[in-house]
Amino acid sequence: MLPLNETHRQEIAQIRDQIWRFYAQLKRYKSKPDKSQQKILRHRFDEIFTQKTSYATLNQTLKRIHNNKAELLVVLDRPEIPLHTNGSETDIRDFVKKRKISGGTRSDEGRRCRDTFASLKKTCRKLDISFWHYLTDRLGIGEQTIAPLPDIITERAALATGF
């Protein structure tokens, strides 16, 4: 967003400050959920994203964000959900680097193979399992000591949520 004058620049800075303060409130809520804060935070979201400025582009941006209120405030009902997408972006970074270096694959089968192995590698990394040990375990080399990944994920999810 490129401000056209000093007034626009100030309005952008003011709204950006309000948004960062609101984000800090959401982080506090996430770390210590309190049902009584939900209504306050929803109202604050509306205050920020329905305000009008003298800058039409900023108004359109605020309106577009406000239209996504339900998705952006899901943390109020599900505090375990991340507030940002940094983890998702990190997950696809390996795919993007590999594609840029190699220029892609020669076939759909090659793409599926690359994507499958990259996904397995990321999953193993997140579960703190050696990808090499996982592969050798699945190929039957040595002892089979690693449970299937879906079982490990289900077990850890149950431990994390207390079910």
N, C-alpha and C positions, 0 to 999 in steps of 0.2 A: 504494500500500500504506500503510495507516494503522496505525501501531503502537498497541497497546492500553495499553502501559505502558513504563516506562523500560528494562526488560530487552529488550523487543522493539526499541525504538529503538536500543539498543546493538548488538544482533545484526544488525540491518539495516545499520548503519554499518560493522560489522566485515566483513560479507560484501561490501558495496559496495566497501570498500577492497581486499579480496582480488581482486574482479573487475577493478578498475582496474589493479591490479598485474599481473594475468594479461594484460590487454589490452596493457599496456606490453611484456610479454615477447613477445606475438604480433607487435607492431609491430617489435621488434628482430629477431625471426626473419624477418619478411617482408622487411626491408631487407637481411638477410644470412642467407639460408637455410642451415641446417646439419642434415643428416639425423639426426645424433646427438641433436639437441634434440627431435625429434618425439615420441619415447616419453616423455620428461620432461614435455613440454607436455600430452600426452594424459592422463598420470597426474595432473598438476596440475589439469586440467579436472575430472577425476573427483573429486579431493579436495574441490574447491570446491563442485561441484554435487550431491554425494551426502551432504554433511554434514547433520545434523539439528539443529534449533534448538528452542526452546520455543514458537516462533510457527508455527502450522499453515499460515497463508497463505504465509509465507516458504518453508516446506518444500515446499509445492505448486509455488510459482514455481520453486524450484531444480530440482525433479523435471521440470517441464515443459521447462526449459532443457536439462537433461541429456538428455532424450529427443531433442533436436535436435543432439546432439553431432556427428554426421557432417557436417551442413550448416554448423555453426558453426566447425568446424576444417578446412574444406576448404583454407584458406590453407596448411596444413602440406604438402599435396601440390601445391598450385597457388599459389605465393607472389604471382603477378601479379594474383590476384583481390583486390579491395578488402576490407578488414575491416569496412566499414560501408556503409550504403545511402544516404549523403548525396548521391552523384551521381544515383542513381535518383530520389530525392525532388526534387532540383533539376530533373530532366528533366520531371516531371509538374507542377511548380509553375505553369508558364505555362498549361497546360490548365485547372487548377483556378481560377486567377485569371480567365481568360476566361469560364469557365462561371458563376462567381459574378456577374460584371459583367453578362453578357448574359442570364443565366437559361437558357442552353442554346441549342440550335438548334431550328428549326421542323420539320426532317425528318431522317430517317436519312442522306439524301444530304448535307445540310448538315453533319451531324456528321462524316461521313467526310471531307468536303472540309476542314473545320476541322482535324481530326486529322491529315490528310495534310500540310497546309501547316505546321502546328506542328511535326510530326516532321521535315519537310525543313529548316525553319528551325533546329531544334536540331542536326540532323546537320551542317548547314553551319557552324554556330557551333563545334561540336566539331572540325571539320576546318579551322577558320580560313579559311573561304571566305565571301565576301560573299554573303548570301542574295539580295540584289538582283541581283548579277552572275550568280548561278546561275540565277535566274528568267529574266533577259533572254537568257542563253546558251541555255536550253532552249526559249525561244520563238522563237529564230532571229533575235534582234535583235542586229546586230553580228556580230563573229567568234565562232565556237563554239570556245572555248579551254578550257573546263572539261570534264574527263573525266566519265563517268557516276559518280555517287556510289559504287555498289558496287565499281567498279574502284579508286577512291581508297581506300576502306576496306580492301579486300583488299591493296593495295600497302602501305599504312601498317602494317597488321597484320603483314605479312611482314617489314617492316623492324624492327618492334618486337620480334618473336620471333626474328629472325635466320634465318628459313627461306628 
